[in-house]
Amino acid sequence: MNDTDAEHAGQRRAKAVAQAAALVAVAGGALVLAAWVFDVRPLKQPFHTVASMPANTALGLVCAGLSLWWVVKGTHTGMAAAVGVAVSLLGLVTLSQDVFGWNLGIDELLFSDENPVATSSPGRMAPAAAFSFGALGLALAAQASRLSFWLSQAPALMAAMKPIAWLSMVVGT
């Protein structure tokens, strides 16, 4: 195997990992949204001591997964960029509520959490998750638009360097 073959094999593996991550994000987010629609508490809140995953976090996961899928496939690049911008705005607007202490009413726009656990803002995603959505959405939009390498990679690296943010997106706290 020469260097070119090894490089192509590495690219194929990277694409496969990205596609798997996109599918997991879409499936996981869709499952939680279905749990909100059909009020299946164990899927929204697997542990009683942990806050349920907010519906807007689940929606953000679905959107980020779709955008990533389109970016990897190289299809619907305009939609991938637009959805990436929407994911970024969701994260940044949510984060601004925590930073500035205001409530824009977006946290329970989709569903109202009748059983909030350990939170002063029911339905609001954690600041770490909001930061991650802000950064990852920007990275997806930049990658879909084929902007500079650093504009698409730097935000993704910022989010990746915050393992707590990744955990909070998965757990939804």
C-alpha positions in Angstrom: 0.0 0.0 0.0 1.5 3.3 -1.0 1.1 6.7 0.7 -1.8 7.7 -1.6 -3.7 4.5 -0.9 -3.2 4.9 2.9 -4.4 8.6 2.7 -7.5 7.5 0.8 -8.2 4.8 3.4 -7.8 7.3 6.2 -10.2 9.7 4.5 -12.8 6.9 4.0 -12.5 6.0 7.7 -12.9 9.6 8.7 -16.0 9.9 6.6 -17.4 6.7 8.0 -16.9 8.0 11.6 -18.5 11.3 10.7 -21.4 9.6 9.1 -21.9 7.4 12.2 -21.7 10.4 14.4 -24.3 12.2 12.3 -26.6 9.1 12.5 -26.2 8.8 16.2 -27.0 12.6 16.7 -30.1 12.4 14.5 -31.4 9.2 16.0 -30.7 10.2 19.6 -32.2 13.6 19.1 -35.3 12.2 17.3 -35.7 9.6 20.1 -35.8 12.3 22.7 -38.2 14.5 20.7 -40.5 11.5 20.3 -40.2 11.0 24.1 -41.4 14.6 24.5 -44.3 14.1 22.0 -45.5 10.9 23.6 -44.5 11.9 27.2 -42.1 8.9 27.8 -40.3 10.2 30.9 -37.6 7.4 31.0 -36.4 8.5 27.6 -36.4 12.2 28.5 -35.0 11.7 32.0 -33.4 8.3 32.5 -32.4 9.2 36.1 -34.6 11.0 38.5 -31.7 13.0 39.9 -30.7 14.4 36.5 -32.6 17.0 34.6 -34.4 15.8 31.4 -32.9 16.6 28.1 -34.6 19.7 26.9 -36.5 19.5 23.6 -34.4 22.3 22.1 -31.3 20.3 22.8 -32.7 17.3 21.1 -33.8 19.5 18.1 -30.3 20.9 18.0 -28.8 17.4 17.9 -31.1 16.4 15.0 -30.2 19.6 13.1 -26.5 19.3 13.7 -26.6 15.6 12.7 -28.4 16.5 9.4 -25.9 19.2 8.6 -23.0 17.0 9.3 -24.5 14.2 7.1 -24.9 16.7 4.2 -21.4 18.1 4.7 -19.8 14.6 4.6 -21.9 13.5 1.6 -21.2 16.8 -0.2 -25.0 17.2 -0.9 -27.4 20.0 0.0 -24.5 22.3 0.9 -26.7 25.3 1.0 -29.1 23.6 3.5 -26.1 22.2 5.4 -24.8 25.8 5.9 -28.2 27.2 6.8 -28.9 24.5 9.3 -25.4 24.9 10.7 -26.1 28.7 11.2 -29.4 27.8 12.9 -27.7 25.4 15.3 -25.1 28.1 16.1 -27.8 30.6 16.7 -29.7 28.2 19.0 -26.6 27.7 21.1 -25.5 31.4 21.2 -29.0 32.8 21.9 -29.4 30.2 24.7 -26.0 31.0 26.1 -26.8 34.7 26.0 -29.7 34.1 28.3 -27.3 32.7 30.9 -24.7 35.4 30.4 -27.1 38.4 30.5 -29.7 36.9 32.9 -32.6 37.3 30.6 -35.4 35.0 29.4 -36.3 35.1 25.8 -38.9 32.4 26.1 -37.3 30.0 23.8 -36.5 27.3 26.4 -40.0 25.9 26.6 -41.2 27.0 23.2 -41.6 23.4 22.0 -42.6 21.6 25.2 -43.1 22.6 28.8 -41.2 20.6 31.4 -43.7 19.9 34.2 -41.1 18.1 36.4 -37.9 20.2 36.3 -35.1 18.8 38.4 -32.4 21.0 39.9 -32.7 23.9 37.4 -33.7 27.5 37.8 -34.5 27.6 34.0 -36.8 24.7 33.0 -36.3 23.6 29.4 -32.9 25.4 29.0 -29.9 23.5 27.8 -26.8 23.7 29.9 -24.4 26.5 29.1 -21.7 24.0 28.1 -24.2 22.4 25.6 -25.2 25.9 24.3 -21.5 26.8 23.8 -20.9 23.5 21.9 -23.9 24.1 19.7 -22.7 27.7 19.0 -19.2 26.5 18.0 -20.2 23.3 16.2 -22.9 25.1 14.2 -20.4 27.7 13.1 -18.0 24.9 12.1 -20.6 23.1 10.1 -21.7 26.2 8.3 -18.2 27.2 7.4 -17.3 23.6 6.2 -20.5 23.4 4.1 -19.7 26.8 2.6 -16.1 25.7 1.9 -14.7 28.7 3.8 -11.2 28.8 5.1 -9.8 25.7 6.9 -9.4 27.5 10.2 -12.9 29.0 10.2 -14.3 25.5 9.9 -11.9 23.7 12.2 -11.2 26.1 15.0 -14.8 26.2 16.4 -15.0 22.4 16.2 -11.7 22.2 18.1 -12.9 24.7 20.7 -16.0 22.5 21.4 -14.0 19.3 21.4 -11.6 20.7 24.0 -14.5 21.0 26.4 -15.3 17.3 27.2 -17.9 18.5 29.8 -19.7 20.2 26.9 -19.8 16.9 25.0 -21.0 15.0 28.0 -23.7 17.6 28.8 -25.0 17.4 25.2 -25.3 13.7 25.5 -26.8 13.7 29.0 -28.8 16.8 28.3 -28.2 18.6 31.6 
